[in-house]
């Protein structure tokens, strides 16, 4: 089935929450250490082998993550239908995963969530080669995890900020421009941030600020695809940094980025761009 024929139906939770062997539309599951379980959806269309490529999708945070849920689900289903088993998941303290937004060391736990998702995809499907796709903040976490491993072959970074500081600046603008007179925003002390209805602690903001893509001492993967917003090109600084480190780097313009991150009830899936992403993964 091609991506433009995908339906908008959600998968249902099976008994025990265990992922089924094959289900391209996604099977819900809890995984990870006891007491720190993560929630995710595993998309698989056929039995897999050790030489197959598997995809872990690292979503963004807050309002961006909510707005992009439909797009992420469509992408995961399309990748699975193209024979790339895919796991999408909620970070610690986000969505249906365990944890709270004021937990200590949350950024480190988000990066650890990526490691857990990779290990789970390999265990559940048997794939030996890993591709990571990070959207916005998820690109920061995907890179931070990938440089600590040696099994990530491909990385797709969608509208990645150069560092956590740049991301926080954008969220501060969001907090100022999307103030809603119908609700009373949560009071934010010095160093804290409330943006789009989501709160980030002082420690979380400080730890996010420390992530710097130009500060990584090795490339996150051999093959890297930098996906640009249609209105904001990817910084050539990171492109040149990756090339200097020996990575094979390509760029792709993402048509429909702005509409993808509209308010959830108006968000649109950028079908053509997703088709190009899946094609790039299949070529790998």
C-alpha positions in Angstrom: 0.0 0.0 0.0 1.4 3.5 -0.9 1.6 6.2 1.7 -1.2 8.3 0.0 -3.6 5.5 0.7 -3.0 5.3 4.4 -6.0 5.4 6.7 -6.3 7.5 9.8 -7.4 4.7 12.1 -5.7 4.1 15.4 -4.5 0.6 16.4 -6.1 -0.9 19.5 -4.3 -2.1 22.6 -4.0 -5.8 22.6 -4.0 -8.1 25.6 -1.1 -7.4 27.8 0.1 -4.5 25.6 2.5 -6.9 23.8 3.4 -6.0 20.3 2.2 -8.4 17.6 4.6 -10.0 15.2 3.5 -8.1 12.2 1.3 -5.0 12.1 2.3 -2.1 9.8 -0.4 0.1 11.4 1.3 -0.3 14.8 1.0 -2.4 17.9 1.1 -0.6 21.3 3.6 -1.7 23.9 5.3 -0.8 27.1 9.0 -1.4 27.3 12.1 -0.5 29.3 13.2 -0.9 32.9 10.6 -1.8 35.5 9.3 1.4 37.1 10.6 3.5 34.2 8.6 2.0 31.4 8.2 3.8 28.0 5.2 3.6 25.8 5.5 3.1 22.1 4.0 1.7 18.9 5.9 -1.0 16.9 5.2 -1.1 13.2 6.2 -4.3 11.4 4.9 -5.7 8.1 6.9 -9.0 7.8 9.5 -11.1 9.7 12.9 -9.4 9.8 16.5 -10.4 9.8 19.8 -9.3 11.2 20.9 -7.5 8.0 17.6 -5.5 7.8 17.4 -1.8 8.6 15.1 -0.7 11.5 13.9 2.8 12.2 13.4 4.6 15.5 11.4 7.8 15.4 12.4 10.4 18.0 9.6 13.0 18.2 9.8 16.5 19.4 8.5 17.9 22.7 5.5 19.8 23.9 3.1 21.4 21.5 5.3 20.4 18.5 5.1 16.7 19.5 1.3 16.9 19.8 0.9 18.6 16.5 3.1 16.2 14.6 1.5 13.0 16.0 -0.5 12.2 12.9 2.5 12.8 10.6 4.7 10.6 12.8 2.1 7.8 12.8 1.8 8.0 9.0 5.5 8.0 8.6 5.9 4.9 10.8 3.2 3.0 8.9 4.7 3.9 5.6 8.2 2.9 6.6 6.9 -0.5 7.8 4.9 -1.0 4.6 8.2 -0.4 2.8 9.7 -3.2 4.9 11.5 -1.0 7.4 10.3 -2.0 10.9 9.7 1.1 12.9 9.3 2.1 16.6 7.9 5.4 17.7 7.7 6.2 21.4 7.1 8.7 24.2 10.1 10.0 26.1 10.3 9.6 29.9 7.8 11.9 31.5 6.0 12.5 28.2 2.8 11.1 26.8 1.9 7.6 28.2 5.4 6.9 29.5 6.2 6.9 33.2 7.7 10.0 34.9 6.8 13.7 35.5 7.8 16.9 33.9 9.7 18.0 37.0 11.7 14.8 37.4 15.5 15.4 37.9 17.9 14.7 35.1 15.0 14.6 32.6 17.2 15.5 29.5 19.6 12.7 30.3 16.5 10.4 30.6 15.2 11.5 27.2 18.5 10.6 25.6 18.5 7.3 27.5 14.9 6.7 26.1 16.4 6.7 22.6 18.9 4.0 23.7 16.1 2.0 25.2 14.0 2.3 22.1 16.9 1.2 19.8 17.6 -1.8 22.0 13.9 -2.7 22.1 13.5 -2.5 18.3 16.5 -4.8 17.9 15.2 -7.2 20.4 11.6 -7.3 19.1 12.5 -7.5 15.4 16.0 -8.9 15.2 17.3 -6.1 13.0 21.0 -5.3 13.2 21.1 -2.0 11.4 19.5 1.1 12.9 18.2 4.4 11.4 17.2 7.3 13.7 14.8 10.0 12.6 14.7 13.0 14.9 12.1 15.8 14.6 13.2 19.2 16.1 14.1 18.5 19.7 14.1 14.8 18.9 17.0 15.4 16.5 19.1 16.7 19.4 18.4 13.6 21.4 18.9 11.3 18.5 22.3 12.7 17.8 23.3 12.7 21.5 22.4 9.0 21.6 23.9 8.0 18.3 27.4 9.4 19.0 27.5 7.0 22.0 26.7 4.0 19.9 28.2 2.1 16.9 25.0 0.5 15.5 23.4 3.7 14.1 23.9 3.6 10.3 21.6 6.4 9.2 20.3 9.6 10.7 17.5 11.8 9.5 17.3 15.2 11.2 14.1 17.1 10.5 14.3 20.9 11.1 17.0 20.3 13.7 18.2 23.3 15.7 21.9 23.7 16.0 21.8 23.5 19.8 19.4 23.5 22.7 19.8 27.2 23.2 18.4 27.9 19.8 15.5 25.6 20.5 14.7 27.3 23.8 14.8 30.8 22.1 12.2 29.6 19.7 10.0 28.3 22.5 10.3 31.6 24.3 9.0 33.3 21.2 6.2 30.8 21.1 5.3 31.5 24.7 5.0 35.2 23.9 3.1 35.0 20.7 0.7 32.2 21.6 -0.5 33.6 24.9 -4.2 32.7 25.3 -6.4 35.1 27.3 -8.8 32.3 28.1 -6.4 30.5 30.4 -3.9 31.5 33.0 -0.5 30.2 32.1 1.5 28.4 34.7 3.8 30.8 36.5 7.4 30.4 35.4 10.3 31.4 37.7 13.7 32.4 36.5 15.2 29.8 34.2 11.8 27.9 33.8 9.7 28.0 30.6 6.1 27.5 29.8 5.4 27.3 26.1 2.3 26.2 24.3 0.8 24.8 27.5 3.9 22.7 28.4 6.2 23.4 31.3 10.0 22.9 31.4 11.9 23.2 34.7 15.0 25.3 35.3 17.2 22.2 35.3 15.6 20.8 32.1 16.2 24.2 30.3 19.8 24.3 31.5 20.5 20.7 30.4 18.9 21.3 27.0 21.1 24.4 26.6 24.2 22.1 26.9 23.4 20.0 23.8 25.3 21.4 20.8 25.4 19.6 17.5 28.6 21.3 16.5 30.3 20.1 19.7 29.9 16.4 18.9 33.4 14.8 18.5 32.2 12.2 16.0 29.4 11.9 13.4 26.1 10.4 14.6 26.0 8.1 11.5 27.7 7.2 8.3 24.8 8.5 6.3 22.9 11.7 7.3 19.9 13.3 5.7 19.3 16.9 6.8 15.6 17.8 6.2 15.0 21.5 5.9 11.9 23.6 6.6 10.6 25.2 3.5 11.1 28.6 5.1 14.3 28.1 7.1 17.3 26.3 5.4 19.5 24.0 7.4 22.6 25.8 8.7 25.6 25.1 6.5 27.7 25.0 9.7 26.4 21.6 10.7 26.5 20.3 7.1 30.2 21.3 6.8 30.9 19.9 10.3 29.4 16.5 9.4 31.2 16.4 6.1 34.5 17.2 7.8 33.9 14.3 10.2 33.5 11.9 7.2 29.8 11.5 7.1 27.9 11.2 3.8 25.4 14.1 4.0 22.4 15.0 1.9 19.7 17.6 2.1 16.0 17.4 1.5 13.5 20.3 1.5 10.4 19.5 3.6 7.3 20.9 1.8 4.4 21.4 4.2 6.4 21.8 7.4 4.4 24.8 8.7 1.1 23.0 8.1 2.4 19.9 9.8 2.9 21.8 13.1 -0.4 23.7 13.0 -2.8 23.1 16.0 -3.5 19.4 16.1 -7.1 19.7 14.7 -5.7 21.6 11.6 -2.3 19.8 11.2 -1.8 18.3 7.8 0.4 15.3 6.8 3.1 16.3 4.3 2.5 13.2 2.2 5.0 14.0 -0.7 7.8 14.8 1.8 7.2 11.6 3.7 7.3 9.6 0.5 10.7 11.0 -0.2 11.9 10.2 3.3 10.8 6.6 3.0 12.4 6.3 -0.4 15.7 7.6 1.1 15.6 5.0 3.8 14.8 2.2 1.4 17.8 3.2 -0.7 20.0 2.7 2.2 
